[in-house]
Amino acid sequence: MTSLKIAVQMDPLHSIDITGDSTFALMLEAQARGHKLWHYEVPHMWLDGARLLARVKPVTVRDIPGAHHEFGPETITDLADMDVVLMRQDPPFDMAYITATHMLEHIHPKTLVVNNPVSVRNAPEKLLVMHFPQLMPPTLISWDREAIREFRALHKDIIVKPLFGNGGIGVFRIKPDDENLGSLLDMFFAASREPLMVQRYEAAVRKGDKRIILIDGEPLGAINRVPAEGDSRSNMHAGGKAEPTRLTARELEICTAIGPTLREQGLLFTGIDVIGDYLTEINVTSPTGLQQIARFDNLNLAATIWDKIEAKRVAA
């Protein structure tokens, strides 16, 4: 394979945890294959007419804590001259994030953007999943307080979370005897104009919230994330613990149902969340889990992702 020019659009490189960061794993694998890496952050990208420019720095990465990257001199580069752009900045999925997808649309697919920026914009994780209601627990997305109260009256024990949040931030469990729902709705709607996602609480979360990695629509690895004692959130940012796991027949059924949609939309690297028998989210922005799967199962999914990217570049 000819060496590729790869620009990585992500958060500040010095701040990442290299022991768990999936973007870092992708960068290490790309470098090992002889590809050339550049790094930039979203605020350092701009449209000049139809040209998408960015202040980029060539970067070398090393699996050495405290010395994991080295930058070369910064230059202004037309991102259309890159072979691949990895769109890997973390949410929140706000207007800044959406604007970045519009900008990247100017260069894709001539420059392959992973994931497809149009699909990322049109498929935020808590909305794309709503196309598969038969796979989900009862779920409501609404601004309407009375609809939310009626949903709570029907399902008793519920989870309330911001529609475009991430990392478990702002996720609340409202038990049947909890008197704080009204105050919680006041707080959410005073802070944001966005609707809320409300789901039936699934007690199976105590056994874990499974993150399944799909590559080009195929399920190729998974970890189980178990909530900390006294917390209903399994996100590792919120104290959840990762454990090795295997896929069940139900989970394979879920992946078979959603895989073609992910593939058709150019969502090459996705991570779905499954609690018990139910799909709860489809993560398309900057999915995580590659390093944990590598440690538990000795699977280098970063290599599989690059195999797919390289094949798409050859086909183009």
C-alpha positions as CSV (number, residue, x, y, z in Angstrom):
1,M,0.0,0.0,0.0
2,T,1.3,3.4,-0.9
3,S,1.9,5.7,2.0
4,L,-1.2,7.8,2.8
5,K,-1.4,11.4,4.0
6,I,-3.7,11.4,7.0
7,A,-5.0,14.4,8.9
8,V,-6.4,13.7,12.3
9,Q,-9.0,16.2,13.5
10,M,-9.2,15.7,17.2
11,D,-8.9,17.4,20.6
12,P,-5.5,18.5,22.0
13,L,-3.1,15.6,21.7
14,H,-1.3,16.4,24.9
15,S,-4.5,15.9,27.0
16,I,-5.4,12.3,25.9
17,D,-5.1,9.2,28.0
18,I,-2.9,7.0,25.7
19,T,-3.8,3.9,27.7
20,G,-7.4,4.1,26.6
21,D,-7.8,6.5,23.7
22,S,-9.0,4.9,20.4
23,T,-7.8,7.7,18.2
24,F,-4.3,7.2,19.6
25,A,-4.5,3.5,18.7
26,L,-5.5,4.4,15.2
27,M,-2.6,6.8,14.9
28,L,-0.1,4.2,16.1
29,E,-1.4,1.7,13.6
30,A,-1.3,4.1,10.7
31,Q,2.2,5.1,11.6
32,A,3.3,1.5,11.8
33,R,2.0,1.0,8.2
34,G,4.2,3.8,7.0
35,H,1.4,6.4,6.6
36,K,2.2,10.1,7.4
37,L,0.2,11.9,10.1
38,W,-0.8,15.5,10.7
39,H,-2.8,16.8,13.6
40,Y,-5.2,19.8,13.9
41,E,-8.0,21.0,16.0
42,V,-11.4,22.1,14.8
43,P,-10.9,25.9,15.7
44,H,-7.8,25.8,13.4
45,M,-9.9,24.9,10.3
46,W,-11.6,27.3,7.9
47,L,-13.3,27.7,4.5
48,D,-11.8,30.1,2.1
49,G,-14.3,30.1,-0.7
50,A,-14.7,26.4,-1.4
51,R,-11.2,25.5,-0.1
52,L,-11.0,23.9,3.3
53,L,-7.8,25.0,5.0
54,A,-6.3,24.1,8.3
55,R,-3.2,24.8,10.5
56,V,-1.7,21.3,10.7
57,K,1.4,19.9,12.3
58,P,3.1,16.8,11.3
59,V,3.2,14.4,14.2
60,T,5.0,11.3,15.4
61,V,3.3,9.2,18.1
62,R,4.9,6.9,20.6
63,D,3.4,4.6,23.2
64,I,5.3,6.3,26.0
65,P,3.4,8.0,28.7
66,G,4.4,11.7,29.1
67,A,6.3,11.6,25.7
68,H,3.6,10.2,23.4
69,H,3.9,12.7,20.6
70,E,6.3,15.0,18.8
71,F,5.1,17.8,16.5
72,G,6.9,19.2,13.5
73,P,6.5,22.8,12.2
74,E,3.0,24.1,11.7
75,T,1.8,24.8,8.1
76,I,-1.4,25.9,6.4
77,T,-2.7,23.0,4.3
78,D,-5.5,22.5,1.9
79,L,-7.2,19.4,3.4
80,A,-8.3,18.4,-0.1
81,D,-4.6,17.4,-0.6
82,M,-4.9,14.8,2.2
83,D,-5.8,11.2,1.4
84,V,-7.8,10.6,4.6
85,V,-9.2,12.8,7.4
86,L,-10.1,11.1,10.6
87,M,-12.9,13.1,12.2
88,R,-12.3,12.2,15.9
89,Q,-13.0,15.2,18.0
90,D,-15.2,14.4,21.1
91,P,-18.8,15.6,21.4
92,P,-20.8,17.5,22.6
93,F,-22.7,17.3,19.3
94,D,-23.5,21.0,19.1
95,M,-23.6,23.6,16.3
96,A,-19.8,23.7,16.2
97,Y,-19.7,20.0,15.6
98,I,-22.4,20.3,12.9
99,T,-20.5,23.2,11.2
100,A,-17.4,21.0,11.1
101,T,-19.3,18.3,9.2
102,H,-20.5,20.9,6.7
103,M,-16.9,22.1,6.2
104,L,-15.6,18.5,5.7
105,E,-18.3,17.8,3.2
106,H,-16.4,20.1,0.8
107,I,-13.6,17.5,0.5
108,H,-15.4,14.2,1.0
109,P,-15.2,11.7,-0.7
110,K,-12.2,12.8,-2.8
111,T,-10.5,13.0,0.5
112,L,-12.0,10.1,2.5
113,V,-13.4,11.4,5.7
114,V,-14.0,8.8,8.4
115,N,-16.8,8.7,9.4
116,N,-18.7,10.2,6.4
117,P,-19.4,13.8,7.7
118,V,-22.9,13.9,6.1
119,S,-23.9,10.8,7.9
120,V,-22.4,11.9,11.2
121,R,-24.4,15.1,10.9
122,N,-27.6,13.3,10.0
123,A,-27.2,10.4,12.5
124,P,-26.4,11.7,16.0
125,E,-26.2,8.7,18.3
126,K,-29.5,9.2,20.2
127,L,-31.5,9.9,17.0
128,L,-30.2,7.3,14.5
129,V,-31.1,4.6,17.0
130,M,-34.7,5.7,16.9
131,H,-35.0,4.2,13.4
132,F,-34.9,0.8,15.1
133,P,-37.6,0.9,17.8
134,Q,-38.1,-2.8,17.7
135,L,-34.6,-3.2,19.1
136,M,-34.9,-0.6,21.9
137,P,-36.5,-0.2,25.3
138,P,-39.4,2.1,25.4
139,T,-38.0,5.5,24.5
140,L,-39.3,9.1,24.2
141,I,-37.6,12.1,22.7
142,S,-39.5,15.2,23.7
143,W,-39.8,18.8,24.9
144,D,-43.3,18.2,26.1
145,R,-43.4,18.0,29.9
146,E,-46.8,16.3,30.0
147,A,-45.7,13.6,27.5
148,I,-42.6,13.0,29.7
149,R,-44.8,12.8,32.8
150,E,-47.1,10.3,31.1
151,F,-44.2,8.2,30.0
152,R,-42.9,8.2,33.6
153,A,-46.4,7.2,34.9
154,L,-46.5,4.3,32.4
155,H,-42.9,3.0,32.9
156,K,-42.3,4.1,36.6
157,D,-38.5,3.8,36.6
158,I,-36.9,6.0,34.0
159,I,-33.6,7.4,32.7
160,V,-33.5,11.1,31.6
161,K,-30.6,12.3,29.6
162,P,-29.6,15.2,27.3
163,L,-30.1,14.3,23.6
164,F,-26.6,15.5,22.6
165,G,-24.6,14.7,25.7
166,N,-21.7,12.4,26.1
167,G,-19.7,10.5,28.7
168,G,-22.6,10.0,31.0
169,I,-22.8,13.7,31.8
170,G,-26.3,14.8,32.7
171,V,-27.8,11.3,32.9
172,F,-30.3,10.9,35.7
173,R,-32.3,7.9,37.0
174,I,-35.7,8.9,38.3
175,K,-37.2,6.1,40.5
176,P,-41.0,5.8,41.0
177,D,-40.9,7.7,44.3
178,D,-38.5,10.4,43.2
179,E,-40.1,13.9,43.5
180,N,-37.4,15.7,41.5
181,L,-38.6,15.2,37.9
182,G,-40.3,18.6,37.7
183,S,-37.2,20.4,39.0
184,L,-35.0,18.3,36.7
185,L,-37.0,19.3,33.6
186,D,-36.8,23.0,34.7
187,M,-33.1,22.7,35.0
188,F,-32.6,21.0,31.6
189,F,-35.0,23.3,29.7
190,A,-33.6,26.5,31.3
191,A,-30.1,25.5,30.1
192,S,-30.9,24.2,26.6
193,R,-33.5,24.4,23.8
194,E,-32.9,20.8,22.9
195,P,-35.3,18.0,23.7
196,L,-34.6,15.2,26.2
197,M,-34.3,11.5,25.7
198,V,-36.3,9.5,28.2
199,Q,-36.0,5.7,28.4
200,R,-37.4,3.0,30.6
201,Y,-34.7,2.0,33.2
202,E,-33.3,-1.4,32.5
203,A,-32.2,-3.2,35.6
204,A,-29.9,-5.3,33.5
205,V,-27.5,-2.4,33.5
206,R,-26.2,-3.6,36.9
207,K,-24.7,-6.5,35.0
208,G,-23.2,-4.0,32.4
209,D,-23.8,-1.9,29.4
210,K,-22.1,-3.6,26.5
211,R,-20.1,-1.6,23.9
212,I,-20.0,-3.4,20.6
213,I,-17.6,-2.2,17.9
214,L,-18.9,-2.5,14.3
215,I,-16.5,-1.9,11.4
216,D,-18.2,-1.3,8.1
217,G,-21.3,-2.7,9.7
218,E,-19.8,-5.9,11.0
219,P,-19.6,-6.6,14.8
220,L,-15.9,-7.4,15.5
221,G,-15.4,-6.9,19.2
222,A,-17.0,-5.9,22.5
223,I,-16.4,-4.9,26.1
224,N,-18.8,-4.9,29.0
225,R,-18.9,-1.7,31.1
226,V,-20.2,-2.2,34.6
227,P,-21.5,0.8,36.6
228,A,-19.7,1.8,39.9
229,E,-21.6,0.9,43.1
230,G,-24.3,3.5,43.7
231,D,-24.3,4.8,40.1
232,S,-26.6,3.9,37.2
233,R,-24.2,5.1,34.6
234,S,-21.8,2.6,33.0
235,N,-19.7,5.2,31.0
236,M,-16.0,4.8,31.9
237,H,-15.8,8.6,32.2
238,A,-18.3,8.2,35.0
239,G,-16.5,5.4,36.8
240,G,-17.7,2.4,34.9
241,K,-15.3,-0.6,34.8
242,A,-14.5,-2.4,31.6
243,E,-14.7,-6.2,31.5
244,P,-14.2,-8.8,28.8
245,T,-17.3,-10.3,27.2
246,R,-18.7,-12.3,24.3
247,L,-21.6,-11.5,22.0
248,T,-25.0,-13.1,22.7
249,A,-27.4,-14.3,20.0
250,R,-29.6,-11.3,20.7
251,E,-26.7,-8.9,20.3
252,L,-25.7,-10.5,17.0
253,E,-29.4,-10.1,15.9
254,I,-29.2,-6.4,16.7
255,C,-26.0,-6.0,14.8
256,T,-27.4,-7.9,11.8
257,A,-30.4,-5.5,11.8
258,I,-28.4,-2.3,11.9
259,G,-25.3,-3.2,10.0
260,P,-26.5,-2.6,6.5
261,T,-27.7,0.9,7.4
262,L,-24.3,1.8,8.9
263,R,-22.5,0.5,5.9
264,E,-24.7,2.3,3.4
265,Q,-24.2,5.6,5.2
266,G,-20.4,5.3,5.3
267,L,-20.2,4.9,9.0
268,L,-17.1,2.8,9.0
269,F,-16.3,2.9,12.7
270,T,-19.2,2.8,15.1
271,G,-19.9,1.6,18.6
272,I,-23.3,0.6,19.8
273,D,-24.5,0.3,23.4
274,V,-26.6,-2.7,24.5
275,I,-28.2,-3.2,27.9
276,G,-29.7,-6.6,28.4
277,D,-31.7,-7.3,25.2
278,Y,-32.0,-3.7,24.1
279,L,-30.1,-1.3,21.9
280,T,-29.8,2.1,23.5
281,E,-27.4,4.2,21.4
282,I,-25.4,4.1,18.1
283,N,-22.2,6.1,18.6
284,V,-20.9,7.6,15.3
285,T,-18.9,10.6,16.4
286,S,-15.7,9.3,18.1
287,P,-16.4,5.8,19.3
288,T,-14.1,4.3,21.9
289,G,-13.2,0.8,23.1
290,L,-10.4,-0.3,20.7
291,Q,-7.6,-0.5,23.4
292,Q,-9.8,-2.3,25.9
293,I,-10.7,-4.9,23.4
294,A,-7.1,-5.3,22.4
295,R,-6.1,-6.0,26.0
296,F,-9.0,-8.4,26.8
297,D,-9.2,-10.3,23.5
298,N,-5.8,-9.6,21.7
299,L,-7.8,-8.2,18.8
300,N,-6.2,-5.3,16.9
301,L,-9.3,-3.6,15.6
302,A,-7.3,-0.5,14.7
303,A,-5.6,-2.7,12.0
304,T,-9.0,-3.9,10.7
305,I,-10.2,-0.2,10.4
306,W,-7.1,0.7,8.4
307,D,-7.5,-2.4,6.2
308,K,-11.0,-1.0,5.3
309,I,-9.8,2.6,4.8
310,E,-6.9,1.4,2.6
311,A,-9.3,-0.7,0.5
312,K,-11.6,2.2,0.1
313,R,-8.7,4.5,-1.0
314,V,-7.6,1.9,-3.6
315,A,-11.2,1.5,-4.9
316,A,-11.5,5.3,-5.3
